Amino acid sequence: MHKERILRVFSALLQMLLAPLWLPLWILRYRGHALDGVLRARETLVRETWVNARAQRSGLVRVNPFEAFPGLALQKGFLSAEHWGSSHDRVEYPLLTALCAHLRPRWIFEFGTFHGEATLLFARSCPEARITTLNIPGRKDPKLGLDFQQRSELLMEEKIGICFRGTPEASRIEQILLDSADLDPSHHQGRYDWIWVDAGHSYECVCNDSDKAFEMVAPGGYVFWHDFDPTQKGVVRCLTERARSRKLCWIDRTSLVYWRAPGEARPKSF
Ligand SMILES: C[S@@+](CC[C@H](N)C(=O)[O-])C[C@H]1O[C@@H](n2cnc3c(N)ncnc32)[C@H](O)[C@@H]1O
């Protein structure tokens, strides 16, 4: 652990010293997205080294989504090939919704509704899917702790899922207001083709949600996680631990990780 920390500091210092060489190249590489280039360079410099090292040791597999999901078409026009590799925010949700449209799950479960942005994106990408989305009610303190940065995400009940309220998709969305620590996965066993784990980011909460997701996912279904990134230590710790016993895949240049449950998938939704 001590050795790892020394290596990390050494690598950051070295990269900082060499910045005049690589920084202009990064900016050129992301031409048209100069700011993205700078941001990604900064991430590479100060953060990614640690996550990369940890991911590699745990056996987490890095994948290019276009190779892992042949035929993945960015048909919704959310994302074009040239944008691939630009900033996380602009890439992850479009990619996620393209994946959802590609895999066409019938039953979707989301840990962590927040305003319901991802819920609505999933509902729109899969026009026949039924979605269940869970969020802790009101400003209650989660039993398994909350990452400090997430305090502001504890919403008043009327704000949870506000993005999809009143939309045509709302009739296919069921909201559960519950601390995920209290969710009984046996009621949902093997049911969902797609599970999005994105609620509390404390180590205990991510592990609770992930282990429940493993029970709730259908054969051949997918569990996706958000925020596998150096700012989210709880997510990184839990997923690198889980990657020792399951083949977890980290989508290149994103903070998305997924796992495909063994077995044959159900027929697609349409
Ligand atoms: C990162 S936000 C979710 C964002 C949303 N999934 C999206 O992609 O648009 C995390 C949400 O999880 C909720 N949350 C945090 N801890 C929770 C817990 N223990 N149980 C259920 N929800 C929790 C927070 O209130 C917040 O709304």
The ligand as an SDF file (V2000), in Angstrom:
LIG
                    3D

 27 29  0  0  0  0  0  0  0  0999 V2000
  -25.8830    9.9620   -8.3820 C   0  0  0  0  0  0  0  0  0  0  0  0
  -27.5530   10.2000   -7.9410 S   0  0  0  0  0  0  0  0  0  0  0  0
  -28.4080    9.1990   -9.1110 C   0  0  0  0  0  0  0  0  0  0  0  0
  -28.3730    9.7120  -10.5020 C   0  0  0  0  0  0  0  0  0  0  0  0
  -29.2770    8.9400  -11.4460 C   0  0  0  0  0  0  0  0  0  0  0  0
  -29.0910    7.5000  -11.3340 N   0  0  0  0  0  0  0  0  0  0  0  0
  -29.0000    9.3430  -12.8780 C   0  0  0  0  0  0  0  0  0  0  0  0
  -28.1840    8.6570  -13.5240 O   0  0  0  0  0  0  0  0  0  0  0  0
  -29.6020   10.3130  -13.3530 O   0  0  0  0  0  0  0  0  0  0  0  0
  -27.6680    9.2350   -6.4890 C   0  0  0  0  0  0  0  0  0  0  0  0
  -29.0660    9.1490   -5.8900 C   0  0  0  0  0  0  0  0  0  0  0  0
  -29.0520    8.0500   -4.9640 O   0  0  0  0  0  0  0  0  0  0  0  0
  -29.7760    8.4080   -3.8140 C   0  0  0  0  0  0  0  0  0  0  0  0
  -29.2670    7.6020   -2.6900 N   0  0  0  0  0  0  0  0  0  0  0  0
  -28.1480    7.7760   -1.9600 C   0  0  0  0  0  0  0  0  0  0  0  0
  -28.0540    6.8090   -1.0260 N   0  0  0  0  0  0  0  0  0  0  0  0
  -29.1140    5.9930   -1.1990 C   0  0  0  0  0  0  0  0  0  0  0  0
  -29.5660    4.8010   -0.5500 C   0  0  0  0  0  0  0  0  0  0  0  0
  -28.8910    4.2730    0.4700 N   0  0  0  0  0  0  0  0  0  0  0  0
  -30.6990    4.2230   -0.9800 N   0  0  0  0  0  0  0  0  0  0  0  0
  -31.3950    4.7460   -2.0190 C   0  0  0  0  0  0  0  0  0  0  0  0
  -31.0240    5.8680   -2.6620 N   0  0  0  0  0  0  0  0  0  0  0  0
  -29.9010    6.4920   -2.2610 C   0  0  0  0  0  0  0  0  0  0  0  0
  -29.5490    9.9220   -3.6490 C   0  0  0  0  0  0  0  0  0  0  0  0
  -30.6190   10.4990   -2.9320 O   0  0  0  0  0  0  0  0  0  0  0  0
  -29.4870   10.3840   -5.1140 C   0  0  0  0  0  0  0  0  0  0  0  0
  -30.7520   10.7970   -5.5480 O   0  0  0  0  0  0  0  0  0  0  0  0
  1  2  1  0
  2  3  1  0
  2 10  1  0
  3  4  1  0
  4  5  1  0
  5  6  1  0
  5  7  1  0
  7  8  2  0
  7  9  1  0
 10 11  1  0
 11 12  1  0
 11 26  1  0
 12 13  1  0
 13 14  1  0
 13 24  1  0
 14 15  1  0
 14 23  1  0
 15 16  2  0
 16 17  1  0
 17 18  1  0
 17 23  2  0
 18 19  1  0
 18 20  2  0
 20 21  1  0
 21 22  2  0
 22 23  1  0
 24 25  1  0
 24 26  1  0
 26 27  1  0
M  CHG  2   2   1   9  -1
M  END
$$$$
